[in-house]
Amino acid sequence: MSEQNFERGTSLSIFVSDRKEDIGALVFAILIAVGVVLLVGN
């Protein structure tokens, strides 16, 4: 059986690797969560 090459994700990413993209998304999500907590918490 021949091996198929699957394209992972999109080519629109500004990051070089998937790991950096994942970490960047995690940091961005944490910043949004902290911002919401600070705004709504008051």
N, C-alpha and C positions, 0 to 999 in steps of 0.2 A: 504494500500500500504506500503510495507516495505521500510525502509530508506536505501539508498545506501551510502556506504562510499567511497569517492573519495580521491585518493592520490594527494596531492597538491605538484606540483613541483617535484624535484629530490632529492634523498638522498645524492647527492654529495656536498651539501652545507656545508661550514665550519662554518656557523652561527647556533646558537641554535634556533632562532625564525625568522619568516618572517619579522617582524618589523626591527630587527637588520640588516638583509640582505638588505632590501630596503634602509635603511639609509646608509649603507656601499656603496651600488651601487650609491646612489645619491652623496655622498662625492667623490667617485672615478670619477664620470662623471664631477663633478665641477672642480676637480683638472686637469683633461684632458683638459677641456674647458679653464681654466686659463692658462695652459701651452701652448696651441695653440695660444691664444690671445697674450701672451708674445713673443712667437717665431715669429709669423707672423706679429705682430704689429710693430716690429722694422724695 
